[in-house]
Amino acid sequence: MALRGEVLDKFSQLITTALGLVAALAWNTAIQNLFDSVFGEAGARLAGQFLYATLITIVVIFATIAVSRAAERTKRAEEEQHGEGEPEG
């Protein structure tokens, strides 16, 4: 039974990662098209790509920090909840 649960857990992680990649690629295309329309296709294309890469990197850094903090808070809350229900011994 434990193996089945572990396989389902890994499968769930893989599906979630794959769907996240699909969403990221869709956003990537949309944002690149936005930059093309703002900066023009030929003019400042390289500068636009560097600006795009910089902005995306900054967004990813802050999103990663926010998700890590939320996960840590959730983990602590679950540990406190499980700790309160156990009898002292």
C-alpha positions as MATLAB code, in Angstrom:
seq = 'MALRGEVLDKFSQLITTALGLVAALAWNTAIQNLFDSVFGEAGARLAGQFLYATLITIVVIFATIAVSRAAERTKRAEEEQHGEGEPEG';
ca = [
       0.000    0.000    0.000;
       2.806    2.415    0.859;
       4.387    1.895   -2.562;
       1.108    2.693   -4.315;
       0.787    5.927   -2.325;
       4.363    6.860   -3.115;
       3.852    6.199   -6.835;
       0.668    8.287   -6.857;
       2.468   11.081   -5.003;
       5.317   11.127   -7.540;
       2.867   10.925  -10.438;
       0.964   13.884   -9.004;
       4.207   15.859   -8.688;
       5.175   15.089  -12.288;
       1.761   16.077  -13.661;
       1.800   19.307  -11.651;
       5.300   20.131  -12.895;
       4.336   19.388  -16.497;
       1.259   21.599  -16.294;
       3.346   24.345  -14.694;
       5.777   24.122  -17.600;
       2.947   24.415  -20.121;
       1.615   27.495  -18.303;
       5.115   29.002  -18.117;
       5.635   28.517  -21.854;
       2.276   30.141  -22.595;
       3.143   33.133  -20.389;
       6.596   33.294  -21.957;
       5.099   33.636  -25.429;
       2.541   36.214  -24.272;
       5.150   38.341  -22.505;
       7.549   38.150  -25.455;
       4.774   39.316  -27.770;
       4.028   42.177  -25.375;
       7.693   43.232  -25.430;
       7.717   43.003  -29.235;
       4.709   45.293  -29.457;
       6.173   47.783  -26.963;
       9.764   47.865  -28.248;
       9.132   46.936  -31.890;
      10.218   43.730  -33.582;
      13.509   44.998  -35.010;
      14.393   47.959  -32.798;
      15.824   47.248  -29.365;
      15.111   43.518  -29.634;
      18.270   42.541  -27.764;
      17.698   45.197  -25.100;
      14.107   44.001  -24.773;
      15.251   40.421  -24.277;
      17.665   41.436  -21.528;
      15.003   43.552  -19.841;
      12.548   40.660  -20.138;
      15.049   38.185  -18.666;
      15.861   40.553  -15.802;
      12.215   41.200  -14.947;
      11.332   37.516  -15.101;
      14.284   36.651  -12.861;
      13.199   39.218  -10.272;
       9.599   37.971  -10.357;
      10.745   34.353   -9.983;
      12.974   35.241   -7.018;
      10.148   36.967   -5.142;
       7.624   34.256   -6.061;
      10.003   31.551   -4.836;
      10.539   33.385   -1.547;
       6.770   33.828   -1.071;
       6.015   30.175   -1.824;
       8.833   28.971    0.456;
       7.576   31.114    3.327;
       3.996   29.922    2.824;
       5.121   26.293    2.755;
       7.158   26.791    5.922;
       4.191   28.412    7.711;
       1.939   25.557    6.647;
       4.475   22.972    7.784;
       4.827   24.654   11.189;
       1.036   24.884   11.579;
       0.644   21.189   10.757;
       3.396   20.250   13.222;
       1.750   22.330   15.957;
      -1.636   20.799   15.186;
      -0.280   17.248   15.337;
       1.762   18.051   18.439;
      -1.281   19.268   20.394;
      -3.269   16.072   19.812;
      -0.596   13.691   21.104;
      -0.740   12.595   24.731;
       2.246   13.365   26.920;
       4.316   10.366   27.726;
];
